[in-house]
Amino acid sequence: MDFNGKVAIVTGGAAGIGLAVAQGILKGGGKVVTVDRDPAVTGVAKGLGDNALGVTADVSNSADVQAYVKAAVERFGRIDCLVNNAGIEGKIAPVAEYDEAVWDQVIAVNLKGTFLGLRHVLPVMIAQRSGSVVNISSTAGVIGTPRMPAYTASKHAVIGLTKTVSGEVARQGIRVNCVCPGPTDTAMLRSIETMINPNDPDGVRDAYKAAIPTGRYATAEEIANVVLFLLSDLAASVTGAHYMADNGRTQVGAAVTTVK
C-alpha cells in the first residue's frame, strides 16, 4: 500500500500491533511518529530509520497528546493518518469485585486516550481537508466479555466514538474507521492468559485457540494489514465502519473471553 508523502501517528507503537502498523507505513514510503508510555519507544523508532520519530507520552494526558501532535508537525510538517492503538487490559474480575482505580485507569487509556488523540489531531486534518483515522477496538467491543468489564466497556465505547466522529468530519475529507481484533499473539494476551490461570497459562491459550474457527491467534502483522488498508487510499469510500479481524471468532459466538 502506498503511503508516499504521508505522515502517520501510531500510539502504542513500541511493540505489537502498533509497531507492525508503523513498519507497514514505512514500508509503503511514509513517515511515522510512534507514541508509547514506554520510554523504549525512542530506541525502537531509531531502529526504524530516519523517517520515524519516537515520542514518550501518556495518551490519557492532554498535555502529552498535544506534545506528540506538535512533535509530528514540527518534524514532518503534517499529519495524514492517526492510529489510536494504545490500550491496556486491566484486571480479570467480575463487576461485583472490580477495583474502581483499575476501572478508571482502563477507561482513561483506552477511551479517553482515543478521544484525546482525535481531539488534538483532527484540527490539523481539518485544516488540511484530508486525513484518515483508525481506532483500535476489539471483539470485546461487540460482544460481552465476562470478568473484563472495564476493557469491554471501553472497547464498546471506542466503536461508538468512531461512528460519531466519522459523521462529523466526513465533509472535511477525513475518514474515521475502527478495527476489532480477536485474540492476537501479543504481550497483552500473554498477560491475560497468566491472570486467568497463573499455574497454567498454556492451558488457557489452548482453550482460547479451541474456540477460534481457524484454531489459532492472529499475528500483529495480520491485524496491521487491516489497519493499513483502512488508512490507505484503497479504502477511500470507507468511513464509520468497524472491521472484524478475529479469525471468525464473533461469528461462532464461543463463550470464551477474547481480547486483542
C-alpha positions, -999 to 999 in steps of 0.1 A, spaced: 0 0 0 12 34 -10 20 59 18 44 81 -1 43 116 12 21 107 41 28 111 78 12 89 104 10 89 142 7 55 159 0 52 196 11 21 215 38 20 189 67 4 208 56 -32 202 28 -55 190 1 -42 166 13 -6 168 48 -15 159 36 -36 130 15 -7 117 44 16 119 66 -8 100 39 -11 73 36 26 69 74 30 65 75 1 40 49 19 20 71 50 18 55 70 46 68 87 77 57 78 112 56 91 148 54 62 172 40 71 206 42 50 237 43 54 275 73 30 274 105 52 270 119 23 249 98 37 220 125 63 212 150 35 207 125 15 187 119 45 164 156 50 159 159 14 148 131 21 122 152 47 104 153 84 97 116 86 87 105 75 122 102 96 154 96 81 188 77 101 215 72 90 251 37 100 262 7 91 283 -22 91 259 -47 99 287 -29 132 295 -40 161 273 -6 179 275 12 148 265 -11 143 235 -7 179 224 31 174 227 32 144 204 10 162 179 33 192 180 63 170 176 48 153 145 40 187 128 74 202 137 93 171 124 73 162 93 50 192 86 16 175 85 -4 146 98 -22 124 73 -30 93 94 -37 86 131 -39 51 147 -53 52 182 -39 18 192 -27 23 228 -46 2 253 -44 -18 285 -63 -49 296 -69 -40 333 -77 -69 356 -97 -101 354 -126 -99 379 -164 -97 379 -181 -63 382 -191 -70 418 -154 -73 427 -138 -49 402 -113 -24 416 -125 12 410 -90 25 405 -83 -1 378 -116 8 361 -106 44 360 -72 36 345 -86 14 318 -112 39 307 -86 67 308 -62 49 285 -85 30 262 -113 56 258 -100 90 269 -68 83 251 -87 77 219 -108 108 225 -77 130 231 -59 117 200 -90 127 180 -94 160 198 -59 172 191 -51 156 157 -84 164 140 -79 202 139 -47 195 119 -65 172 95 -95 196 92 -71 224 82 -56 201 56 -90 190 44 -78 154 44 -69 126 67 -76 90 78 -80 77 113 -82 41 126 -92 34 162 -85 0 176 -114 -17 194 -117 -54 200 -140 -83 197 -148 -72 232 -163 -41 216 -191 -61 200 -198 -89 224 -199 -93 262 -166 -103 278 -171 -118 313 -147 -106 340 -133 -78 319 -159 -51 325 -137 -20 321 -120 -33 289 -153 -44 274 -170 -11 282 -141 9 268 -139 -10 236 -177 -8 230 -173 30 235 -145 33 210 -168 19 183 -195 44 192 -170 73 192 -157 62 158 -192 63 143 -199 97 159 -167 113 147 -169 99 112 -201 117 106 -187 150 119 -157 152 97 -166 133 65 -173 165 46 -138 178 55 -122 149 37 -114 128 68 -123 92 72 -126 75 106 -128 38 110 -123 11 136 -106 -24 137 -117 -50 161 -90 -76 166 -97 -110 181 -71 -129 201 -38 -117 188 -3 -130 197 9 -100 217 22 -93 252 -13 -83 263 -27 -117 256 2 -133 274 -7 -112 304 -44 -122 303 -36 -159 300 -15 -156 331 -41 -137 350 -68 -162 342 -46 -191 354 -11 -183 367 -4 -220 371 -13 -230 336 -13 -201 311 -6 -226 283 -39 -243 291 -57 -210 288 -41 -204 255 -52 -238 242 -88 -231 253 -87 -197 235 -75 -213 203 -100 -241 205 -128 -215 205 -115 -198 173 -127 -212 140 -92 -211 124 -77 -226 156 -51 -200 160 -43 -165 172 -38 -137 147 -3 -122 143 3 -85 149 12 -81 112 -22 -96 101 -41 -70 122 -18 -43 110 -26 -52 74 -63 -44 80 -54 -11 97 -31 -2 68 -59 -9 43 -83 14 61 -56 41 63 -48 39 27 -65 54 -4 -76 19 -13 -104 25 13 -113 59 1 -151 52 3 -150 36 37 -158 56 68 -177 50 101 -171 12 98 -158 -13 123 -139 -42 107 -137 -75 125 -103 -91 123 -109 -121 146 -104 -153 126 -142 -157 126 -144 -157 164 -175 -135 168 -194 -154 140 -193 -185 161 -201 -170 195 -180 -193 217 -182 -183 253 -145 -176 259 -131 -143 270 -115 -126 239 -92 -96 237 -68 -82 212 
